[in-house]
């Protein structure tokens, strides 16, 4: 019994947290917001019940969809991609677009953000009075459908 008390007294229970060492790890390439004017990234968070996705869109019409384990490359309509990049340019810096709050289901609610020229948009799946946010939401949804995004149940662990 005396040994147990001595052991408990020797264990530190307070004090400063150790300092982190080294530099912060870089953002993984698949999440990096594109800087180039001919590339954009659409990220859907997924929800409790559905898997999210990452969709890279290139000005030449190529898309790379990551939903699950296998990336899928496709060419989509030049008209759709052209409209998307025109809407991105018209929106200006995406991080300056107005953000709106919207109610979402706890089980099925997700958010969709667009990354372009080093900036990220607010959630474009929320209704907005801003024409640029609305246009990007329409574009993101159309591109997701054209690239093959499906409603995939989130894997249960």
Backbone bond lengths (Angstrom), bond angles and torsions (degrees), N, CA, C in turn:
res aa  C-N    CA-C-N  psi(-1)  N-CA   C-N-CA  omega(-1)  CA-C   N-CA-C  phi
1 X - - - 1.441 - - 1.526 110.74 -
2 X 1.295 116.16 -42.15 1.446 121.17 -179.71 1.528 111.05 -64.21
3 X 1.323 115.75 -36.70 1.475 119.88 178.06 1.518 111.18 -65.44
4 X 1.329 117.21 -39.46 1.468 121.37 179.54 1.518 110.47 -63.20
5 X 1.336 117.15 -42.74 1.462 120.14 178.58 1.523 111.74 -65.66
6 X 1.328 116.32 -38.52 1.462 119.98 178.51 1.525 110.32 -65.40
7 X 1.329 117.14 -38.42 1.462 121.32 178.80 1.526 111.02 -66.06
8 X 1.331 116.74 -43.56 1.466 120.46 178.27 1.525 111.33 -62.36
9 X 1.318 117.25 -38.69 1.458 120.61 -179.86 1.524 111.54 -68.22
10 X 1.332 116.88 -25.52 1.463 120.79 -178.30 1.531 112.71 -82.19
11 X 1.337 117.98 -18.81 1.469 120.81 -179.00 1.522 110.08 -79.24
12 X 1.322 117.90 125.98 1.467 118.95 178.10 1.528 110.33 -71.05
13 X 1.305 116.30 136.76 1.461 120.26 -179.88 1.526 112.06 -119.16
14 X 1.294 116.70 0.38 1.450 120.18 179.10 1.518 108.21 -153.17
15 X 1.300 115.69 176.51 1.454 119.83 178.30 1.513 110.26 126.08
16 X 1.308 115.76 175.04 1.465 119.21 -177.42 1.521 111.35 -70.72
17 X 1.323 114.83 148.82 1.456 119.97 174.05 1.521 108.66 -75.40
18 X 1.312 117.23 143.60 1.468 118.55 179.44 1.525 110.75 -63.70
19 X 1.314 115.95 145.22 1.460 122.08 178.20 1.523 110.08 -70.00
20 X 1.311 116.22 143.51 1.462 120.50 174.60 1.525 108.04 -70.41
21 X 1.304 115.94 140.87 1.459 119.54 -179.99 1.512 110.04 -107.36
22 X 1.309 115.22 151.51 1.460 120.10 177.63 1.525 111.61 78.65
23 X 1.321 114.65 178.88 1.457 120.13 179.46 1.524 109.47 -89.15
24 X 1.338 116.60 157.87 1.458 118.64 179.01 1.532 110.04 -63.48
25 X 1.310 115.37 148.13 1.461 118.29 -178.85 1.523 109.53 -70.82
26 X 1.333 117.19 145.32 1.462 119.79 -177.89 1.529 110.95 -70.08
27 X 1.326 114.75 157.84 1.462 120.64 177.63 1.529 107.69 -66.19
28 X 1.343 117.44 132.62 1.471 118.86 178.73 1.528 110.64 -59.53
29 X 1.322 116.46 146.88 1.467 121.70 -176.15 1.522 112.32 -55.79
30 X 1.320 117.67 -36.66 1.460 119.91 -176.50 1.529 113.06 -69.92
31 X 1.330 117.98 -15.54 1.463 121.52 177.65 1.525 112.93 -107.05
32 X 1.318 117.54 -5.79 1.454 121.39 -177.54 1.531 110.68 -64.97
33 X 1.326 115.88 131.56 1.464 121.10 177.37 1.522 107.66 -74.50
34 X 1.323 117.76 126.52 1.468 120.21 -177.90 1.524 112.34 -63.92
35 X 1.334 115.29 143.26 1.463 121.85 174.67 1.525 111.09 -98.63
36 X 1.322 116.96 -26.96 1.467 121.83 -175.02 1.528 110.52 -70.06
37 X 1.333 117.58 142.76 1.468 120.41 -179.22 1.529 113.87 -69.05
38 X 1.315 118.68 -13.13 1.465 121.26 -178.56 1.513 113.92 -103.83
39 X 1.341 117.81 19.98 1.461 121.30 -178.56 1.522 109.56 -144.95
40 X 1.327 115.83 138.61 1.466 121.48 177.09 1.524 108.67 -138.36
41 X 1.306 116.20 161.18 1.454 122.32 -179.73 1.522 108.69 -129.35
42 X 1.327 115.93 128.42 1.459 122.17 174.91 1.525 106.14 -111.07
43 X 1.327 116.63 125.25 1.468 120.69 -179.11 1.520 108.59 -123.34
44 X 1.326 115.04 125.69 1.450 121.71 173.92 1.515 107.11 -109.45
45 X 1.319 116.76 129.60 1.464 122.02 -174.22 1.519 113.64 -70.59
46 X 1.316 117.50 -21.54 1.452 119.07 -170.27 1.522 108.52 74.95
47 X 1.305 116.00 -175.98 1.460 120.49 -179.16 1.519 108.96 -143.05
48 X 1.295 115.41 -170.49 1.456 119.44 177.78 1.528 110.72 -58.44
49 X 1.332 116.54 -36.98 1.462 120.91 -173.96 1.521 115.33 -104.40
50 X 1.313 119.24 -15.86 1.466 120.40 -177.25 1.520 111.23 -126.54
51 X 1.317 115.11 146.40 1.463 121.40 179.33 1.524 109.65 -76.28
52 X 1.293 116.58 145.47 1.459 121.79 175.54 1.515 110.32 -85.71
53 X 1.326 116.12 -172.27 1.468 120.75 179.03 1.513 110.43 -155.46
54 X 1.318 114.51 161.23 1.461 123.62 170.94 1.516 106.51 -123.26
55 X 1.306 116.60 128.14 1.456 121.62 -178.85 1.518 109.11 -126.79
56 X 1.335 116.30 112.82 1.467 121.11 173.85 1.516 107.44 -89.98
57 X 1.317 115.32 133.75 1.463 121.56 -179.29 1.519 107.44 -122.92
58 X 1.325 115.94 129.27 1.460 122.08 179.48 1.520 108.98 -111.25
59 X 1.334 116.22 148.71 1.465 121.93 -176.62 1.528 112.83 -60.39
60 X 1.337 118.18 -21.61 1.464 119.90 178.63 1.527 113.07 -80.37
61 X 1.348 117.32 0.59 1.460 121.39 178.02 1.518 114.16 98.25
62 X 1.323 116.86 -2.76 1.459 120.34 178.44 1.524 109.35 -80.45
63 X 1.326 116.30 139.68 1.458 121.25 173.22 1.520 108.66 -126.79
64 X 1.311 115.92 150.40 1.464 122.05 172.67 1.511 106.78 -127.40
65 X 1.310 115.55 114.48 1.458 122.63 -178.14 1.514 109.67 -102.84
66 X 1.316 116.38 129.40 1.459 121.67 173.50 1.521 106.96 -117.28
67 X 1.310 115.29 104.82 1.465 121.85 176.23 1.518 105.27 -141.13
68 X 1.299 115.79 102.26 1.457 119.06 -171.74 1.520 109.19 94.50
69 X 1.323 115.66 -152.15 1.466 120.54 -172.09 1.526 115.53 -86.66
70 X 1.318 118.00 -23.91 1.458 120.30 -170.93 1.526 111.03 -112.48
71 X 1.348 117.63 122.17 1.469 118.85 175.47 1.532 110.27 -72.03
72 X 1.321 115.98 140.80 1.464 121.45 -179.42 1.524 108.29 -118.23
73 X 1.339 115.58 121.65 1.470 120.73 176.99 1.523 108.29 -99.94
74 X 1.329 115.77 136.86 1.462 121.89 179.41 1.514 109.54 -146.18
75 X 1.310 115.08 158.45 1.462 121.39 167.08 1.521 106.68 -103.31
76 X 1.313 116.14 133.08 1.457 120.43 178.50 1.530 108.87 -116.92
77 X 1.297 115.72 173.27 1.462 123.01 -176.08 1.527 112.58 -52.75
78 X 1.332 115.87 129.38 1.467 121.46 177.88 1.529 110.44 -61.98
79 X 1.325 116.78 -34.12 1.463 121.20 179.13 1.531 110.74 -64.40
80 X 1.337 116.67 -44.15 1.460 121.66 179.73 1.528 111.02 -64.63
81 X 1.323 116.65 -46.05 1.465 121.00 -179.80 1.528 110.37 -65.90
82 X 1.319 116.78 -41.02 1.464 120.56 178.03 1.516 112.07 -60.84
83 X 1.337 116.51 -43.13 1.465 120.63 178.49 1.533 110.48 -64.76
84 X 1.341 117.27 -41.55 1.461 122.03 179.70 1.529 110.91 -59.82
85 X 1.336 117.15 -49.67 1.465 119.46 -178.75 1.530 111.60 -68.97
86 X 1.329 117.87 -32.07 1.466 120.28 174.87 1.532 109.83 -65.50
87 X 1.339 116.78 -41.12 1.465 120.45 178.27 1.535 111.15 -66.98
88 X 1.336 117.16 -36.47 1.467 120.52 176.68 1.527 110.73 -62.84
89 X 1.330 116.69 -45.67 1.471 120.05 179.35 1.524 111.01 -64.44
90 X 1.330 116.86 -40.41 1.466 120.90 -179.14 1.533 111.75 -67.49
91 X 1.323 117.14 -29.67 1.468 120.98 -177.48 1.523 112.47 -71.00
92 X 1.336 117.47 -23.88 1.464 119.78 -175.79 1.522 109.53 76.69
93 X 1.330 117.43 -162.63 1.468 119.45 -179.75 1.535 110.74 -59.16
94 X 1.319 115.94 121.51 1.462 120.32 -173.41 1.523 113.21 -64.08
95 X 1.319 117.09 -29.55 1.463 119.01 -179.29 1.530 112.69 -74.57
96 X 1.323 117.00 -3.58 1.469 120.68 177.10 1.529 112.18 -101.65
97 X 1.332 117.02 -1.37 1.468 120.05 177.53 1.525 109.03 -70.09
98 X 1.336 117.19 147.86 1.465 119.19 -179.47 1.525 111.11 -69.27
99 X 1.302 114.75 139.63 1.457 121.69 179.12 1.517 108.69 -99.09
100 X 1.322 116.30 136.87 1.458 119.86 176.87 1.523 108.95 -123.29
101 X 1.295 115.88 147.40 1.452 121.68 177.61 1.520 108.02 -91.23
102 X 1.311 116.70 139.36 1.459 119.18 173.61 1.518 109.48 -140.90
103 X 1.303 115.29 144.85 1.463 121.69 179.50 1.521 108.95 -70.17
104 X 1.337 115.83 138.02 1.459 120.65 179.16 1.519 108.70 -135.01
105 X 1.310 115.23 147.90 1.455 121.34 176.58 1.523 109.42 -63.17
106 X 1.321 116.51 140.27 1.464 120.34 177.85 1.519 111.44 -65.10
107 X 1.318 117.92 -30.39 1.466 121.04 -177.63 1.525 113.59 -91.53
108 X 1.321 116.99 -34.26 1.458 119.54 -172.62 1.521 114.01 -119.09
109 X 1.318 118.02 -1.38 1.459 120.70 -178.63 1.522 111.99 -74.21
110 X 1.314 116.10 135.24 1.460 121.33 176.52 1.522 108.21 -139.06
111 X 1.311 116.41 170.13 1.456 120.03 175.73 1.526 108.51 -124.52
112 X 1.316 115.18 150.19 1.460 121.70 179.31 1.518 107.95 -126.94
113 X 1.317 115.38 124.14 1.465 121.44 -179.94 1.521 109.26 -125.09
114 X 1.321 115.30 152.16 1.457 121.74 -179.58 1.525 108.15 -117.43
115 X 1.322 116.26 134.08 1.458 121.83 175.98 1.515 110.22 -113.36
116 X 1.332 116.04 132.55 1.468 120.66 -177.36 1.521 108.67 -160.25
117 X 1.340 116.13 137.59 1.466 122.63 177.62 1.531 111.89 51.64
118 X 1.339 116.96 39.75 1.451 121.99 174.73 1.518 115.61 81.20
119 X 1.323 118.81 5.27 1.467 121.64 -178.27 1.529 109.55 -127.37
120 X 1.330 115.28 157.22 1.458 121.40 -179.18 1.522 109.93 -121.28
121 X 1.317 115.28 138.67 1.462 121.38 -179.02 1.526 111.00 -78.52
122 X 1.331 115.87 165.15 1.464 118.46 166.77 1.535 108.21 -70.42
123 X 1.302 116.75 179.59 1.462 122.09 179.18 1.531 109.37 -63.73
124 X 1.342 116.42 111.40 1.468 120.55 -177.87 1.521 112.18 -83.75
125 X 1.335 117.35 -1.07 1.469 119.18 176.79 1.527 111.37 -88.47
126 X 1.327 118.11 -6.63 1.464 122.00 175.82 1.527 109.55 -85.59
127 X 1.322 117.90 141.51 1.467 119.57 174.66 1.528 109.81 -59.29
128 X 1.325 116.16 140.52 1.456 120.16 -177.94 1.518 110.40 -141.74
129 X 1.316 115.57 148.94 1.467 119.66 174.40 1.529 110.45 -83.03
130 X 1.332 117.34 -8.91 1.454 121.91 -179.24 1.526 110.25 -84.70
131 X 1.319 117.32 124.62 1.467 122.33 -176.26 1.532 112.31 -62.66
132 X 1.332 117.38 -36.15 1.463 119.99 -179.89 1.523 111.56 -67.45
133 X 1.313 117.55 -41.76 1.471 121.08 178.38 1.521 109.59 -63.84
134 X 1.327 116.78 -43.22 1.477 120.31 178.43 1.523 111.01 -61.86
135 X 1.332 117.14 -44.88 1.471 120.69 -179.05 1.526 110.76 -63.41
136 X 1.331 117.72 -42.28 1.463 120.60 179.36 1.529 111.07 -66.05
137 X 1.322 117.35 -35.63 1.463 120.66 176.90 1.521 111.20 -64.08
138 X 1.325 116.72 -42.64 1.472 121.27 178.12 1.525 109.60 -64.92
139 X 1.333 116.29 -46.35 1.469 120.79 179.78 1.530 111.39 -60.79
140 X 1.333 116.67 -46.52 1.471 120.66 -177.71 1.520 110.65 -61.04
141 X 1.312 116.65 -41.79 1.468 120.64 179.21 1.531 111.22 -65.89
142 X 1.327 116.98 -43.85 1.472 120.78 179.49 1.527 111.19 -64.98
143 X 1.324 116.84 -41.49 1.466 120.26 178.90 1.525 111.47 -66.31
144 X 1.319 116.89 -38.97 1.468 120.29 177.95 1.526 110.30 -60.69
145 X 1.320 116.78 -43.73 1.461 120.47 178.11 1.521 111.93 -64.87
146 X 1.320 116.74 -43.80 1.466 120.85 -178.75 1.525 111.96 -67.40
147 X 1.332 117.02 -30.80 1.467 120.77 -178.59 1.525 112.55 -83.40
148 X 1.335 116.94 -10.74 1.462 119.29 175.99 1.515 115.56 102.17
149 X 1.325 118.40 18.12 1.466 120.21 176.24 1.525 107.98 -62.43
150 X 1.320 115.31 135.12 1.465 119.42 177.35 1.522 109.12 -126.77
151 X 1.302 115.83 161.92 1.463 120.97 176.30 1.512 106.63 -79.41
152 X 1.317 114.86 97.39 1.466 121.05 -177.67 1.525 107.99 -103.79
153 X 1.334 117.93 126.40 1.468 118.15 176.52 1.525 110.64 -61.58
154 X 1.307 116.04 141.16 1.468 120.53 177.19 1.521 107.64 -67.72
155 X 1.339 116.91 133.30 1.459 118.85 178.32 1.525 111.49 -62.82
156 X 1.282 116.43 135.99 1.470 121.86 178.17 1.514 108.91 -88.69
157 X 1.313 117.16 131.66 1.479 119.24 -178.99 1.494 111.25 -97.43
